[in-house]
Amino acid sequence: MNRAVVVGAGVLGACVAYHLARAGVEVVVLEEAGPASGTSSATFAADVTHLKTPHTYYRLNRQGSDGHRALAEELDGPTWRHPVPLVQWADSDDAQRTLLEQALRVREWGHDCRNAPASALRELAPAVDPAACTVDEIVVHTGTAWFDAPRLVNALLDAAVRAGAEAHYGTRVTGLLRDGARVVGAEAGERSWGADVVVNCAGPAADQIAALAGARLPLRHVPGLVAESAPLAEEPLTAILSAPGIDLRPTADGGVLALSWEVDARLDGMAADGLPSELHRRASTVVPGLGGARIADARIGVRPVPLDGLPLVGEADAAPGLYHLVSHSAVTLAPVLGRLAAQEITSGRAAEELDAYRPGRAINGDVQDENLRAMNRRGRESQPQP
């Protein structure tokens, strides 16, 4: 293995490019816009490993989360990993029962979480209005973190370039070079790059790249909105919050990033139409200090979601030489998927940990990732009923 073209400069593309370049491979990264300019810049980017099922997928996410620590030790510069606890609570008896059952399950898997009285919020997250939590018990996950995905991408790409990689931005892949059925490079307009392997890390455009080689990826495209506030004037948010109808986390400058699957279900394609204000309103009922902080930014990202919720990793039979790397949990999984993919590509040996995620697996439409099942369910519940 001498040459690789990586299509896409989001978290997965940056991570696999970094590991390939460190292994001595001649790497070219081709990106239509700029680094982390797509979904990687419009993501909640928090460690929600506790929501991942089945157990094998939980373990993969655990490896990804732990891998951020290892990467931070390897790379110089400001960190992208911000360790804070994650706190959950529900708003109904049924939802609370499900929450506590989930906590019990992941504790049995070795996950670091505990049940705590709702009064613990005063210490864990003083910025939260205690009245926003209407149940007696919360679940607290320690060892969690939120991630500054653009900073991670830039750190990885800078390190890859130092190791000899080339990065070409504003370069849209328009074709793939073929030798019979095998993919042997990529084209962008009048330029072309030969390669022993092309790595498809194009996120929501990954199915379009696959189609250039006559292959099909079982993907759907799910838009998601995040809204970021200006810095809070007083008490900062000191935890990731999973509250009824809204998820919140701190930002690097003392603001708050908000996401709601219920609000996402109301997106009309890529049009937000007042929904950032709805996110801000919901967030303010949990963190009152947000009432005096304006919305600094709102972004819609398109999640590439495999039909069963699990990643797509490896070559498809229809297009040897085209290695796919696609996941809607890309930020958490990037350290482990990037490392294992580079290992497979350079060694020619399959990594057993990735066997369940091959693009050619049978997919019957059942979503296996509980996190995605919850997203789909909450989205349906928020739709107007006939």
Rosetta blueprint (number, residue, H / E / L):
1 M L
2 N L
3 R E
4 A E
5 V E
6 V E
7 V E
8 G L
9 A L
10 G L
11 V H
12 L H
13 G H
14 A H
15 C H
16 V H
17 A H
18 Y H
19 H H
20 L H
21 A H
22 R H
23 A L
24 G L
25 V L
26 E E
27 V E
28 V E
29 V E
30 L E
31 E E
32 E L
33 A L
34 G L
35 P L
36 A L
37 S L
38 G L
39 T H
40 S H
41 S H
42 A L
43 T L
44 F L
45 A L
46 A E
47 D L
48 V L
49 T H
50 H H
51 L H
52 K L
53 T L
54 P L
55 H H
56 T H
57 Y H
58 Y H
59 R H
60 L H
61 N H
62 R H
63 Q H
64 G H
65 S H
66 D H
67 G H
68 H H
69 R H
70 A H
71 L H
72 A H
73 E H
74 E H
75 L L
76 D L
77 G L
78 P L
79 T L
80 W L
81 R E
82 H E
83 P E
84 V L
85 P L
86 L E
87 V E
88 Q E
89 W L
90 A L
91 D L
92 S L
93 D H
94 D H
95 A H
96 Q H
97 R H
98 T H
99 L H
100 L H
101 E H
102 Q H
103 A H
104 L H
105 R H
106 V H
107 R H
108 E H
109 W L
110 G L
111 H L
112 D L
113 C E
114 R E
115 N E
116 A E
117 P E
118 A H
119 S H
120 A H
121 L H
122 R H
123 E H
124 L H
125 A L
126 P L
127 A L
128 V L
129 D L
130 P H
131 A H
132 A H
133 C L
134 T L
135 V L
136 D L
137 E E
138 I E
139 V E
140 V E
141 H E
142 T L
143 G L
144 T L
145 A E
146 W E
147 F E
148 D L
149 A H
150 P H
151 R H
152 L H
153 V H
154 N H
155 A H
156 L H
157 L H
158 D H
159 A H
160 A H
161 V H
162 R H
163 A L
164 G L
165 A L
166 E E
167 A E
168 H E
169 Y E
170 G L
171 T L
172 R L
173 V L
174 T L
175 G E
176 L E
177 L E
178 R E
179 D E
180 G L
181 A L
182 R E
183 V E
184 V E
185 G E
186 A E
187 E E
188 A E
189 G L
190 E L
191 R E
192 S E
193 W E
194 G E
195 A L
196 D L
197 V E
198 V E
199 V E
200 N E
201 C L
202 A L
203 G H
204 P H
205 A H
206 A H
207 D H
208 Q H
209 I H
210 A H
211 A H
212 L L
213 A L
214 G L
215 A L
216 R L
217 L L
218 P L
219 L E
220 R E
221 H E
222 V E
223 P E
224 G E
225 L E
226 V E
227 A E
228 E E
229 S E
230 A L
231 P L
232 L L
233 A L
234 E L
235 E L
236 P L
237 L L
238 T L
239 A L
240 I E
241 L E
242 S E
243 A E
244 P L
245 G L
246 I E
247 D E
248 L E
249 R E
250 P E
251 T L
252 A L
253 D L
254 G L
255 G L
256 V E
257 L E
258 A E
259 L E
260 S L
261 W H
262 E H
263 V H
264 D H
265 A L
266 R L
267 L L
268 D E
269 G L
270 M L
271 A E
272 A L
273 D L
274 G L
275 L H
276 P H
277 S H
278 E H
279 L H
280 H H
281 R H
282 R H
283 A H
284 S H
285 T H
286 V H
287 V L
288 P H
289 G H
290 L H
291 G H
292 G H
293 A L
294 R L
295 I E
296 A E
297 D E
298 A E
299 R E
300 I E
301 G E
302 V E
303 R E
304 P E
305 V E
306 P E
307 L L
308 D L
309 G L
310 L L
311 P L
312 L E
313 V E
314 G E
315 E E
316 A L
317 D L
318 A L
319 A L
320 P L
321 G L
322 L E
323 Y E
324 H E
325 L E
326 V E
327 S L
328 H L
329 S L
330 A H
331 V H
332 T H
333 L H
334 A H
335 P H
336 V H
337 L H
338 G H
339 R H
340 L H
341 A H
342 A H
343 Q H
344 E H
345 I H
346 T H
347 S H
348 G L
349 R L
350 A L
351 A L
352 E H
353 E H
354 L H
355 D H
356 A H
357 Y H
358 R L
359 P L
360 G L
361 R L
362 A L
363 I L
364 N L
365 G L
366 D L
367 V L
368 Q L
369 D L
370 E H
371 N H
372 L H
373 R H
374 A H
375 M H
376 N H
377 R H
378 R H
379 G H
380 R H
381 E H
382 S H
383 Q L
384 P L
385 Q L
386 P L
